[in-house]
Amino acid sequence: MDCIFCKIAEGTIPSKQLYENEYCLAFHDINPQTPVHILVIPKLHIGSADEVTEKNSVYLQKIFEAIPQIAKQAGLTGGYRVITNCGEDGCQSVKHLHFHILGGKKLPENMG
């Protein structure tokens, strides 16, 4: 499989990591849209939110359990936004489920 996020999770492509556990990896986005822009990916390849099943949903559970810790570690004490894009119309650029943690400033209501 030629998935850039799988390669980042495997360590074959370097990233500026912020957090890691058995289920997920968090790293800084190389093209940040806000002062703090972190990507959180499952270590298992899941193509998008459309591919979440009962068998792989534990990865999402573990990601959402980790997000508050990741946000705190990144200094996001005033709040943040969590976004995932799904499919072409949702502007999903990498076909590996990932969550954007955005913050570091007051975010506009229509951003998302």
C-alpha positions as CSV (number, residue, x, y, z in Angstrom):
1,M,0.0,0.0,0.0
2,D,1.3,3.4,-0.9
3,C,-0.2,5.5,1.9
4,I,1.8,8.4,3.3
5,F,0.1,8.2,6.7
6,C,0.8,4.5,7.0
7,K,4.5,5.3,6.3
8,I,4.5,8.0,8.9
9,A,2.9,5.6,11.4
10,E,5.6,3.0,10.5
11,G,8.3,5.5,10.9
12,T,9.6,5.3,7.4
13,I,8.6,8.9,6.7
14,P,9.7,11.3,9.4
15,S,7.2,13.6,11.2
16,K,7.2,16.1,14.1
17,Q,5.5,13.8,16.5
18,L,3.6,15.1,19.5
19,Y,1.9,11.9,20.9
20,E,1.9,8.2,20.3
21,N,0.2,5.2,21.8
22,E,-0.6,1.6,20.6
23,Y,-3.6,2.9,18.5
24,C,-2.7,6.3,17.2
25,L,-0.1,8.8,16.3
26,A,-0.3,12.6,16.5
27,F,2.0,14.9,14.6
28,H,2.2,18.5,13.4
29,D,0.7,19.3,10.0
30,I,3.3,20.3,7.5
31,N,0.9,22.9,6.1
32,P,-0.7,24.4,9.2
33,Q,-4.0,26.3,8.7
34,T,-4.0,27.6,12.3
35,P,-1.1,28.4,14.8
36,V,-1.6,24.9,16.2
37,H,-2.5,22.3,13.6
38,I,-2.1,18.6,14.6
39,L,-3.1,15.5,12.7
40,V,-4.1,12.4,14.6
41,I,-4.2,9.1,12.7
42,P,-5.0,5.6,13.6
43,K,-2.1,3.2,13.3
44,L,-4.4,0.8,11.4
45,H,-5.2,1.9,7.8
46,I,-8.8,3.0,7.7
47,G,-9.5,4.8,4.5
48,S,-12.1,7.3,5.9
49,A,-15.0,7.7,8.3
50,D,-17.0,5.6,5.8
51,E,-14.8,2.6,6.6
52,V,-15.3,2.6,10.4
53,T,-16.7,-0.7,11.5
54,E,-17.5,-2.5,14.7
55,K,-14.1,-4.3,14.3
56,N,-12.0,-1.2,13.9
57,S,-13.9,1.4,15.9
58,V,-11.7,0.9,19.0
59,Y,-9.1,3.0,17.1
60,L,-11.5,5.9,17.0
61,Q,-12.3,5.4,20.7
62,K,-8.6,5.5,21.6
63,I,-8.1,8.6,19.4
64,F,-10.9,10.5,21.1
65,E,-9.6,9.4,24.5
66,A,-6.2,10.8,23.5
67,I,-7.3,14.1,21.9
68,P,-7.7,16.1,25.2
69,Q,-4.2,15.0,26.3
70,I,-2.8,15.9,22.9
71,A,-4.5,19.3,22.9
72,K,-3.2,20.0,26.5
73,Q,0.3,19.0,25.4
74,A,0.1,21.4,22.5
75,G,-0.9,24.2,24.8
76,L,-4.5,24.5,23.6
77,T,-6.0,25.7,26.9
78,G,-8.6,28.0,25.4
79,G,-10.3,25.5,23.2
80,Y,-9.8,23.9,19.8
81,R,-11.6,22.3,16.9
82,V,-11.5,18.6,15.7
83,I,-12.3,18.0,12.1
84,T,-12.2,15.0,9.7
85,N,-12.8,15.2,6.0
86,C,-14.5,12.3,4.2
87,G,-14.4,11.6,0.4
88,E,-13.8,13.9,-2.5
89,D,-16.7,16.3,-1.8
90,G,-15.4,16.5,1.8
91,C,-12.0,17.5,0.5
92,Q,-10.2,14.4,2.0
93,S,-6.7,14.8,0.6
94,V,-5.1,11.7,2.1
95,K,-7.2,8.5,2.0
96,H,-6.3,7.4,5.5
97,L,-8.7,8.5,8.3
98,H,-7.2,11.4,10.2
99,F,-8.4,14.1,12.5
100,H,-7.3,17.7,12.5
101,I,-6.9,19.4,15.8
102,L,-7.0,23.2,15.1
103,G,-6.4,26.0,17.6
104,G,-4.0,28.5,19.0
105,K,-6.3,31.4,18.2
106,K,-10.0,32.3,18.2
107,L,-11.3,30.3,15.2
108,P,-14.0,31.7,12.9
109,E,-17.4,30.1,13.3
110,N,-17.7,29.3,9.6
111,M,-14.3,27.5,9.5
112,G,-14.6,23.8,9.4
